[in-house]
């Protein structure tokens, strides 16, 4: 398959590996992994855009997929996709669709933030200039404010996680 992946597949990997995967937590781990991958390899981990929301970075497609869980722990998901014939197919999530080097990165991100509470992760993203600069707009209800790969790469290059 090769990166970039669908964000939902990366989210399902995190859900499978993290001990307390809430929607909020998964969003932040996706963002941190995306930033680390972009800064270290100049490659995107997934192709969906990341928006600036009140509680920090969010991949809307992933958020909407898991929003029914609220703040509760998300159960591992089935993978839903269109097969070659254009028919909907459902199967258990197979982590091997994520390449080994990216699984290693994700495992390191999950381990690095293991003891951090969800809202501590939110606070970390709120301290970043690319969110802080838009704080008033975001809190006033501005929607669809996208992070750019350029600003993510710059920040994570200057502030590596691992």
C-alpha positions in Angstrom: 0.0 0.0 0.0 2.6 2.6 1.1 2.1 5.9 2.8 0.2 8.1 2.8 -2.5 6.0 4.3 -6.1 6.7 5.0 -6.3 8.5 8.4 -8.9 6.0 9.5 -6.5 3.1 9.0 -3.8 4.9 11.1 -6.5 5.7 13.7 -7.5 2.0 13.8 -3.9 1.1 14.4 -3.7 3.5 17.3 -7.0 2.2 18.7 -5.7 -1.3 18.6 -2.4 -0.4 20.3 -3.3 2.3 22.8 -4.7 1.4 26.2 -7.2 4.2 26.5 -8.1 5.3 23.0 -10.7 8.1 23.2 -11.6 10.1 20.1 -9.8 13.1 21.6 -6.7 11.1 22.3 -6.6 9.4 18.9 -6.9 12.8 17.2 -3.9 14.1 19.1 -1.8 11.0 18.6 -2.6 11.1 14.8 -1.5 14.7 14.8 1.8 14.1 16.7 2.6 11.1 14.5 1.8 13.0 11.3 4.1 15.9 12.5 7.0 13.6 13.5 6.8 11.7 10.2 6.6 14.8 8.1 9.6 16.4 10.0 11.8 13.3 9.8 11.1 12.0 6.3 9.3 14.8 4.5 6.4 12.4 3.9 2.8 12.6 5.0 1.5 9.8 7.2 -2.0 10.1 5.8 -3.6 12.2 3.1 -6.6 13.8 4.9 -6.3 17.4 6.1 -6.0 18.4 9.7 -8.2 21.2 11.0 -7.7 23.6 13.9 -10.6 23.0 16.4 -11.3 24.2 19.9 -9.6 21.1 21.4 -6.7 21.3 19.0 -6.0 19.4 15.8 -8.7 17.2 14.3 -9.0 15.0 11.3 -12.8 15.5 10.6 -13.2 12.1 8.8 -11.8 10.3 11.8 -13.7 12.4 14.3 -17.1 11.7 12.7 -16.3 8.0 12.4 -15.9 7.8 16.2 -18.0 10.7 17.6 -20.7 8.3 18.9 -18.2 7.1 21.5 -18.2 10.6 23.0 -15.4 10.7 25.6 -15.5 6.9 26.1 -12.8 4.4 25.1 -13.2 3.4 21.5 -13.4 -0.4 20.7 -11.2 -1.8 17.9 -13.0 -1.3 14.6 -13.7 -3.3 11.5 -12.2 -1.9 8.3 -14.9 -0.8 5.8 -13.8 -0.1 2.3 -14.8 -0.4 -1.4 -13.4 -3.5 -3.1 -12.3 -3.6 -6.7 -15.9 -4.2 -7.8 -17.0 -1.1 -6.0 -18.8 -3.1 -3.3 -18.6 -2.3 0.4 -16.5 -4.8 2.2 -16.0 -5.2 5.9 -13.1 -7.0 7.5 -11.1 -7.0 10.7 -8.5 -4.3 10.8 -5.2 -5.8 9.6 -2.3 -3.8 11.0 0.0 -5.0 8.3 -1.6 -2.5 5.9 0.6 0.0 7.8 4.3 -0.4 6.8 6.7 -1.7 9.4 8.6 1.6 9.7 5.3 3.5 10.3 4.1 1.0 12.8 7.4 1.6 14.7 6.8 5.3 14.6 3.2 5.0 15.8 4.3 2.6 18.6 6.9 5.1 19.7 4.4 8.0 19.7 1.8 5.9 21.7 4.5 4.9 24.2 5.8 8.5 24.5 2.4 9.9 25.4 1.2 6.8 27.4 1.0 8.6 30.8 -0.4 11.8 29.4 -4.0 12.5 30.0 -6.2 13.6 27.0 -6.4 17.2 28.0 -2.7 17.4 28.6 -2.3 16.5 24.9 -4.8 19.2 24.0 -2.8 21.7 26.0 0.4 20.8 24.2 -1.3 21.5 20.9 -2.7 24.8 22.2 0.8 26.0 23.0 1.9 25.6 19.5 2.1 28.9 17.5 0.1 27.5 14.5 -2.9 26.9 16.8 -2.3 29.8 19.2 -2.3 32.3 16.3 -5.9 31.4 15.5 -7.1 31.0 19.1 -9.6 33.9 18.9 -11.0 32.8 15.5 -11.3 29.2 16.6 -13.0 30.1 19.9 -15.4 32.4 18.0 -16.5 29.5 15.9 -14.4 29.7 12.8 -14.5 26.4 10.9 -12.3 24.6 8.4 -9.1 26.3 9.4 -6.5 23.9 8.1 -3.0 23.2 9.3 -0.5 23.4 6.5 2.1 20.8 6.0 4.7 23.6 5.9 3.8 24.8 9.4 3.6 21.3 10.8 6.9 20.4 9.3 8.6 23.5 10.6 7.2 23.1 14.1 8.1 19.4 14.5 11.5 19.9 12.9 12.2 22.5 15.6 10.5 20.6 18.4 10.9 16.8 17.8 8.9 14.5 19.9 11.2 11.4 19.7 
